[in-house]
Amino acid sequence: MNLSNYSPGRVKQVFVFLLTVYLLIKKKEHFLFMRPLSPSGLRESINELGASFIKLAQVLATRADFFSEAYLTQLRSLHDEIPPMSRKNFQKVYDRAFGNSDPFERFNEAPIASASIGEVHEAWLKSGEHVAVKLRRWQIKEQVSADIRILTFFNRIFRPLFSHYTKNSIDSLIAEFSDMILKEVSFTNELSNLKSFSTVYQKSGVIFPVPYEAYCCDDAIVMSFEEGIRFDDKEALENNRIDFQTAMHKLIAFYTEQMLINGYFHADPHPGNLLIRKDGQLVLLDFGMVKRISNPARIAIIEMVKSAHEQDFELYISSCKRLGVITYEAPQDQMTELAQKMFEIFNDDSLDATSMQELAFGVMASMRDFPFKLPQEAIYIMRASAIIEGLGTIYISNFNGVKDILPLLQQNIPRALGADNGILEAMMDEMGSLPLTLRQIKTGIQKISEDELRVHLSERQLEWLESRMGNRIDSFKLSFVLFLLAFFILLIDPAYKIAAIILFAIGAVRLLYK
């Protein structure tokens, strides 16, 4: 990769940032003559690097398996709020978005919100509608693309230093982050998310902005101006006599529906994106980060929650493996010990959300050397869940969102697993499918007798087999190189036969015992 287009100072900053992340993951105090940044130093460096790295840090803030609490505290304190665009850049974006067909009767140039990707302005259309206009920052797409190239470049350099599991986890995190932020800087994609989300959840009772598509493009989204009180504005909620506890339960029910039943959720529910109207209705804004969870992953998560509630060790470990949190070669005794620790935490009624998170993060931190990784599907689920938990602790003493999710999930498990019918209908369906089931059993027995039975492996099992085969192939290649080197030394000078024998022996040992 050619780094000549980037300033030496920025390249160095990115290198030090990533080196710090890797050293913290490996629990090393230094690398050659370089030491990791302090927690506050890491936060300052991320702020200076800007949009992409602030977004990445917000994802890293969920990784208690990577960082100590001191670093996590600093990462969680990073806010996606930066000064507005300059007057010159604002005008460039505005002109590119609306050209000569200016649709506004009035447009307030001072933004009401300013973040790393875009800023929001209040305006009124010539037809009279009160609207919010979200403008994309000047050249933010080019900056984000360049940052991803730098991250990918340095990640390739550091990859050989880490184990197979850590590599996969970091690669997964960077790949997921890169995919998400590239989608977030496309306002055409955000408009599509808003329309889709509004359709899927039109009966949820939650309010979403209405877009004015005729005026939208990749640089701007024009939508209805939605008013309400920020979710974290305790004083305003109390002054308007809004029952926060009811609003919190609505939010948890809505996110349970999104994550575990539909598998389609808003991944950035921070307080600026959540409003409460005076009548208690929820308003959800900003659809740049919307995620889909694959059906196998969603079912595995449901079974994890269910098994934790019922203390079912076998189901818990099985669902963790299918989700990809635990690899298939994980020792059963260690995984049972892990499950026991997690069950003790989630079944302790005296714990509030903060205490539960601290204990769960402690268990995750102890798993750094386990065959454990966090799959892509889980990264944004954890982030969204942590934000919601944080909102609950502002108002409700001993708040614990898991306690609210469990009964909701128990009520909706049949629907979440695709069984919307009642018991009688389900029995009729099963009776109707009985002849087909018997035919399938007969076919299976026939295939076994004819040696034609095929076994289908899950994606996680295939991944495990691939890693094992890769390790064996790597070992074989190194042994082959050592054998060739031994013969080469003998051909050059037989006097070095002892060195050749040693190399040959090392190669043989690696081949036999690796």
Protein Blocks (a to p, Z undefined) as FASTA:
>chain_A
ZZklpcfklmmmmmmmmmmmmmmmnopabehjaccddfklmmmmmmmnommlmmmmmmmm
mmmmlpcfklmmmmmmpccbdcdddfklmmmmmmmmnmmmccbfbdcfbdfbdcfkbccd
ddddfkopacddddddehklmmmmmmmmmmmmmmmmmmmmpcfklmmmmmmmmmmmmmmm
mmmmpmklmmmmmmmmmmmmmmnopacddddfklgcfkbccddddddddfklmklmmmno
pafklmmmmmmmmmmmmmmmnopacfblcfklpccdfkopacdehjkbccdddfklmmmm
mmmmmmmmnopaklmmmmmmmnomacfklcfklmmmmmmmmmmmmmmmkbcfklmmmmmm
mmmmmmmmpccdddfklmmmmmmmmmmmmmmmmmmghiafklmmmmmmmmmmmmmnopab
cfklmmmmmmmmmmmmmmmmmmmmmmmmnopaccdddfklmmmmmmmmmmmmmmmmmmmm
mmmmmmmmmmmommlmmmmmmmmmmmmmmmmmZZ
